[in-house]
Structure formats: structure tokens, C-alpha cells
């Protein structure tokens, strides 16, 4: 699917289009339909949503301003013990694709938890 739709946001079988305005959105939707049709990929019309200002996907909320608050992680209290830190990092791994320096920060927190300064939410 990535080869066919390399310029779009795709997660497994979900396609998310970001458009600046209605006209651009219509053009993008038509292009996707054309490409999917060309490759004989079925489009489940009953599961499709068009012109949405906000999309909920995998506990994320995607909108015109980017990725929104991630429930559970943002509301999590600052860990004060190593076990709490380990639990938090385990939960945070789910969102690692959204954090550019996740692996670096994760590794530093695991190896030297008291020497890393982290700005908490």
C-alpha cells in the first residue's frame, strides 16, 4: 500500500488526507480514488468519511493543527520511583513514532534516571 500511496498518511488500511481547503480536499480524494481504482483496491464507501475537521485514530486525535492530546500519557503523573518510570515508558512506547528523539530519551531515562532533566507536561 505504501508504494501506491507514498505521498499520503497511511496506517494499515486507513488513509488520512490533509488538505488546506475544500477544493484541495476534493482534488486529493479524487486522486486517491483514481489510484486505488487503478490498482483494483476496493474502497469501502460505508466506512469512508470525507471533509472531517478532526479524525480519531488509535487513541490519537488528528486535526488541522497536527496531533492532539494523547489521553492517558498527557494526564499521567510524573513518575517518582523507578517502577513508575518503567511503567510510564512502557505505555509511552506506543506513541514513539510521534516523538523524534524518543529512543534517545528513553535509553537515557532507563540507564541514568536521576541525571536526565525532563520537562513534564
N, C-alpha and C positions, 0 to 999 in steps of 0.2 A: 504494500500500500504506500510506503514512503516514496518509492520510485515514481509512482503515478502522481502523487500529490506532494511533491517535495517542497513546495512553497506555501503549504498550509499547515496549521496546527492539527495534528492527527494523534489520537490516542486509541490504540487497538481499532475499534470500529466507529469511533466518534470523530467527526470533522468539525472544527471550530473555525469560523471565518471572522476576521476582524476587519471592519470597514469603517471609513471615516464618515460616510454619509449613505443615504438610501440608494442613490444612483450607483455608487461604487459597490454596495452590497448586492444589488441586483446583478451587476456585471460579474461579480465574484461567484455568486450562486450559479449563474448560467454557465460559467466556465467549469465549475466543479461538476455540474450535471453532464456537461458535454464530455469531460474527461472520464467520468465514471461509466457513462454510456459507451464510450469508445472501447473501454476495457471490459465491457459486459459485467460490470459490478452492479448488483441490484441496489436500488435506493428505496428504503422503507419509508414511504411517504407518511404513513401513520405515526412514525416515530420522529419525523423531522420537525424542526422548529426554525422559523425564519424571522429575521428582524428583531431578535431578542436584545434587550439592552444589558441583560445580566444572565449568565449561564452558571448553573450549579453542576460541578463535575468533580467526583472523587473528593468530597469534602472541601473543595475549593470553590470560590465564587470568582468568576472571571467577568470583568466588565470593561468599559471604555478606559478606565484608569489602571488597568492591569489586574493582577491577582489581588483579591481582597482578603480580609481577615480569615485566618485558618483557625476554626473553632478547636478548642482543646489545647493547642500549643500556645497560642497567644494568652489564653486565660490561665495557663499553668503557673503556679507559684515558683519563685526562684529556688532551685534545689540547694539545701544547706548541708546535706550528707552525701557521701559517695554513692550510696544505693539509690537515692533520689535522682542524682545526676545520671546514673546509668539508665534508670527507667525513662527519664526525660529524653536522653539521646536515642534510646530505642524507639520511642514514639516519633521523635523528630526525623529519623531516617526516612520515614515515609514521604517527607517533603524535601528531601535532599536535592532533587532536580531544580528546585526553585532558588536555592542558595548557592551562589557562585563559589564560595570558599568553605562549603560545608565540611568536606573531608579534612581539610587542614585544621579547622577549628575543632572538629570532633576529635581528631587524633591528639591535639594539644590538650584538650579538656580531659581526655582519658589518661594520658601519660603524666600530666602536671596540673591537676585540677585547681590547686591553690595559687598557681602562678599566672593563670590566664585571667585577664580582665575582660569581662563580657558585659556589654550594655544590655541589661534586661529590659523587656518591653515596657 
